[in-house]
Amino acid sequence: MKPGHVEISGAGFAGLTAAAAFAQRGWSVRVHERAPDLRTAGAGIFIFQNGLRVLRAIGALEDAIRGGHQAPARETRDPSGKVISRFEFKVEQRIYTVVRQQLLEAIAAAARKAGAEIVTGSEVLSADPSGAVTVSGGITRSADLIVVADGVNSRIRDALGLLRSRKRLGDGAIRVLIPRLPEERDGIDSQNVVEHWSGKRRLLYVPCGQSDLYLALTTLERDAPGHALPLRQEEWCRSFPHLRSLIERIGTEGRWDPFEVITLDSWSAGRIAIVGDAAHAQAPNLGQGGGCAMMNALGLAVAVERSEDLASGLQDWERRERPLTEQVQRVSSLYSVVGAWPDALRSLALSIAGRSKWMVGQRMRAARHIPTGT
Ligand SMILES: Cc1cc2nc3c(=O)[nH]c(=O)nc-3n(C[C@H](O)[C@H](O)[C@H](O)COP(=O)(O)OP(=O)(O)OC[C@H]3O[C@@H](n4cnc5c(N)ncnc54)[C@H](O)[C@@H]3O)c2cc1C
């Protein structure tokens, strides 16, 4: 189909990747972000090989991973600190951990370079399958395509009646970024991503570039003291006494997000396509929510470009991309289920999952996937 005009709701990873991909294919692109500036929620982020491929395809890779960390391995440890599973990242399974804001700005720069306009402080109030979009100030614009990429709480998606299910998994995470100490930068033992378990609580230790350490503290929603903010350091020190010096460095920053899974009846309606968390939010246990958002945003631009008309492009897009995204959602949810099991049983399950080629294959399927358009 010939390039046209696209209006995008939301300047997160999905919306900005779509902006770059459409602009690079000759479309005129306007992105609306309701926040006053481009800012990510959260701290650090894992980018697996699939996400790196998308970033390369849209010309954002170099900026996105500059100074980022490449962990040699990921370990899972039981409450005593014993390693119950270890996964070495091989060259073809390259994985970067970076500060989220850097990733967001890299994608935004690629989108702007390709000619996309990003309007901050502009909220999308409604979108119509006919192609009309109304933004704050009551301005209505028409578009050949509207991309709804405004996150898990998308009101536009809900108003369209496309939501099939929205499920809370019962767990969630507090995420923080703290300075990385010189000994953590240089020590061999502190280069890995480490998942420490104790009861229903988990502390994920993620080096994130030279100067930052990303910590994700996950627990059940019913563990009110565990997810109270500011973080109750003594609570977490009780669960992880051997990590006291780390926990005591966490200040008053941080946010709590419950894990949710979103599925839609359809990823599109008329001239509207829904992408990213708005369409397929998932538990972050595989670190693929952003990866799927970026893959599906690029896949959308490619499918529409290759199709005769918009309707068949949107159908091809969903047919091609949705099965993998749903596989990630299922496997990721499974880890939330296992996380709620008693210590001994969970340790056994994680140890088996870490050694089973089949389970590792399931876990890494999206990471090994070659995304459309890359
Ligand atoms: C604890 C945790 C850890 C995670 N770790 C990883 C990881 O390591 N790797 C990974 O790939 N993924 C990870 N994810 C998932 C990842 O964060 C999300 O999948 C990703 O941010 C989704 O991007 P998005 O663009 O769809 O939505 P969002 O990032 O939510 O962006 C939506 C944007 O739309 C804007 N907006 C909302 N409504 C409107 C409106 N009406 N008009 C205009 N703008 C609007 C918002 O302000 C926001 O900027 C994690 C998630 C969690 C909760």
The ligand as an SDF file (V2000), in Angstrom:
LIG
                    3D

 53 58  0  0  0  0  0  0  0  0999 V2000
    8.7160   -4.8840   36.3800 C   0  0  0  0  0  0  0  0  0  0  0  0
    8.7880   -4.8510   34.8870 C   0  0  0  0  0  0  0  0  0  0  0  0
    9.9840   -5.1900   34.2710 C   0  0  0  0  0  0  0  0  0  0  0  0
   10.0630   -5.2200   32.8700 C   0  0  0  0  0  0  0  0  0  0  0  0
   11.2320   -5.5830   32.2780 N   0  0  0  0  0  0  0  0  0  0  0  0
   11.3200   -5.6530   30.9400 C   0  0  0  0  0  0  0  0  0  0  0  0
   12.5490   -6.0210   30.3120 C   0  0  0  0  0  0  0  0  0  0  0  0
   13.5610   -6.2340   30.9620 O   0  0  0  0  0  0  0  0  0  0  0  0
   12.5670   -6.1020   28.9420 N   0  0  0  0  0  0  0  0  0  0  0  0
   11.4720   -5.8360   28.1840 C   0  0  0  0  0  0  0  0  0  0  0  0
   11.5460   -5.9260   26.9470 O   0  0  0  0  0  0  0  0  0  0  0  0
   10.3000   -5.4730   28.7530 N   0  0  0  0  0  0  0  0  0  0  0  0
   10.1950   -5.3720   30.1060 C   0  0  0  0  0  0  0  0  0  0  0  0
    9.0280   -4.9870   30.6950 N   0  0  0  0  0  0  0  0  0  0  0  0
    7.8660   -4.7030   29.8440 C   0  0  0  0  0  0  0  0  0  0  0  0
    7.9800   -3.3260   29.1850 C   0  0  0  0  0  0  0  0  0  0  0  0
    8.2340   -2.3430   30.1580 O   0  0  0  0  0  0  0  0  0  0  0  0
    6.6780   -2.9920   28.4630 C   0  0  0  0  0  0  0  0  0  0  0  0
    6.2680   -4.0980   27.7040 O   0  0  0  0  0  0  0  0  0  0  0  0
    6.8780   -1.7980   27.5550 C   0  0  0  0  0  0  0  0  0  0  0  0
    7.2330   -0.6560   28.3050 O   0  0  0  0  0  0  0  0  0  0  0  0
    5.5990   -1.5100   26.7780 C   0  0  0  0  0  0  0  0  0  0  0  0
    5.8170   -0.3960   25.9690 O   0  0  0  0  0  0  0  0  0  0  0  0
    4.5610    0.3890   25.3570 P   0  0  0  0  0  0  0  0  0  0  0  0
    5.1410    1.4020   24.4620 O   0  0  0  0  0  0  0  0  0  0  0  0
    3.5840   -0.5840   24.8160 O   0  0  0  0  0  0  0  0  0  0  0  0
    3.8310    1.0420   26.5940 O   0  0  0  0  0  0  0  0  0  0  0  0
    4.3210    2.1350   27.6430 P   0  0  0  0  0  0  0  0  0  0  0  0
    5.7740    2.0000   27.8920 O   0  0  0  0  0  0  0  0  0  0  0  0
    3.4010    2.0390   28.8010 O   0  0  0  0  0  0  0  0  0  0  0  0
    4.1060    3.5340   26.8910 O   0  0  0  0  0  0  0  0  0  0  0  0
    2.8350    4.0540   26.6960 C   0  0  0  0  0  0  0  0  0  0  0  0
    2.9530    5.5710   26.5400 C   0  0  0  0  0  0  0  0  0  0  0  0
    1.6670    6.0870   26.1790 O   0  0  0  0  0  0  0  0  0  0  0  0
    1.4240    7.2750   26.9170 C   0  0  0  0  0  0  0  0  0  0  0  0
   -0.0370    7.4650   26.9450 N   0  0  0  0  0  0  0  0  0  0  0  0
   -0.9380    6.7760   27.6700 C   0  0  0  0  0  0  0  0  0  0  0  0
   -2.1880    7.1580   27.3680 N   0  0  0  0  0  0  0  0  0  0  0  0
   -2.0760    8.1320   26.4250 C   0  0  0  0  0  0  0  0  0  0  0  0
   -3.0170    8.9030   25.6830 C   0  0  0  0  0  0  0  0  0  0  0  0
   -4.3390    8.7400   25.8510 N   0  0  0  0  0  0  0  0  0  0  0  0
   -2.5520    9.8110   24.7960 N   0  0  0  0  0  0  0  0  0  0  0  0
   -1.2120    9.9700   24.5910 C   0  0  0  0  0  0  0  0  0  0  0  0
   -0.2840    9.2540   25.2720 N   0  0  0  0  0  0  0  0  0  0  0  0
   -0.7090    8.3340   26.1490 C   0  0  0  0  0  0  0  0  0  0  0  0
    2.0850    7.0390   28.2430 C   0  0  0  0  0  0  0  0  0  0  0  0
    2.3620    8.2400   28.9110 O   0  0  0  0  0  0  0  0  0  0  0  0
    3.3400    6.2820   27.8220 C   0  0  0  0  0  0  0  0  0  0  0  0
    4.4030    7.1700   27.5460 O   0  0  0  0  0  0  0  0  0  0  0  0
    8.9180   -4.9230   32.0880 C   0  0  0  0  0  0  0  0  0  0  0  0
    7.7240   -4.5500   32.7160 C   0  0  0  0  0  0  0  0  0  0  0  0
    7.6500   -4.5160   34.0970 C   0  0  0  0  0  0  0  0  0  0  0  0
    6.3480   -4.1400   34.7490 C   0  0  0  0  0  0  0  0  0  0  0  0
  1  2  1  0
  2  3  1  0
  2 52  2  0
  3  4  2  0
  4  5  1  0
  4 50  1  0
  5  6  2  0
  6  7  1  0
  6 13  1  0
  7  8  2  0
  7  9  1  0
  9 10  1  0
 10 11  2  0
 10 12  1  0
 12 13  2  0
 13 14  1  0
 14 15  1  0
 14 50  1  0
 15 16  1  0
 16 17  1  0
 16 18  1  0
 18 19  1  0
 18 20  1  0
 20 21  1  0
 20 22  1  0
 22 23  1  0
 23 24  1  0
 24 25  2  0
 24 26  1  0
 24 27  1  0
 27 28  1  0
 28 29  2  0
 28 30  1  0
 28 31  1  0
 31 32  1  0
 32 33  1  0
 33 34  1  0
 33 48  1  0
 34 35  1  0
 35 36  1  0
 35 46  1  0
 36 37  1  0
 36 45  1  0
 37 38  2  0
 38 39  1  0
 39 40  1  0
 39 45  2  0
 40 41  1  0
 40 42  2  0
 42 43  1  0
 43 44  2  0
 44 45  1  0
 46 47  1  0
 46 48  1  0
 48 49  1  0
 50 51  2  0
 51 52  1  0
 52 53  1  0
M  END
$$$$
